[in-house]
Amino acid sequence: MKRRFLLVACVLFLGCSSSKKSEPAFDHFEYSEISVAPGTADLQEKSVLLAEGVAVKAVVKAIDERGHTMSSLDIESGDPNVVGVEHGPEGSFVFYGSSAGSTELHVLSNETRVGSVSAQVIPE
Amino acid sequence: MNDRSRWVKVCLAVTVLFGTACDVDPESGETPGELGEGVFRYECVDGRDVACNGSAIASTFPTAVATNSSFDLAYDPFDTTSAGSAFVIEPVAEKLVSPSGDAFRAHAAGTTAFLARQTADGALIDFVHLRVENVSSLSVVADDGSSLSTKLTAGEEALLVATALGADDAALAGSMKYTWTTSDDAVLSLGLVSEGREMEIVAESPGSAELRVESGGVSRTLTFTVEP
């Protein structure tokens, strides 16, 4: 009886574990509606390059490794003294270069960190 | 979105597509924010700023300010119900421009964005870019804008106006100190105690004297001849 109970519990546990799908990982950004910047503002799939002092707005989508858009996107700067990133109007983000240096932009989906891209600010 | 906001967004699109300037109100020193949520207004901290012509608000939003100059910016949203009515404006690159009292101080040449945030929660509402340029030269003209005569008759007075110019010979905005000196007070004296753009000169007696004006690390020297 005890062995049977353990066997059922084990099957149930494995069944639950195998049925739990892992979330696909972040792969890259896609941008649209990018504002015109008066200096370097190079928004790439896996990197952001800005000139010091320049701000640029873009609507950003995070794409997972299966090519799907990730939901509830947020982006956080690893070092706000180098790069700032904040929510803009209508689902956009505003990136700005505060001072020369390098950092990462952390990608969050549903408040969970799912990846990051590199960010660099070059001197004016 | 109200009508004015919609108009500014169309205006911004025209600017992007055709590269033409499209100010909201060219007569009030305003320019649309780059997020299309309102307008930034350039304000002068004193009468030494060429952008304001003696007024507190610029006649047009300047294309560039001079290094080592002071100025101020204000922001007016199109829709105060959603954006609020109180804002703080902060420069992105404090190496180029930093807050100084109630205004801003330009330190180094370059371009920096200015962010307009809601005072209540710090939310970013809009931004605008402004270029900072080194002073390349100084122009000195008569106060009526006419070219300057460097030949004066003893007893004659003249009012001069100096302007800081950038590399493209366009006037640079921003309040700066102007230092005026004369090489020989007995020939040519200064009629005003001023560190402003304007200076009155008085032809005292026959001879030759140099008038020097310095601002933004650049100087201009004019040689005046005073005749009997």
Interface residues (C-beta under 8 A of the other chain):
Chain A: S35 V36 A37 P38 G39 A51 E52 G53 V54 A55 K57 G84 E86 H87 G88 P89 S92 V94 Y96 G97 S98 S99 E124
Chain B: T15 V16 E34 L35 G36 E37 P91 V92 A93 E94 K95 L96 A109 G110 T111 T112 A113 L115 A123 L124 F127 H129 R131
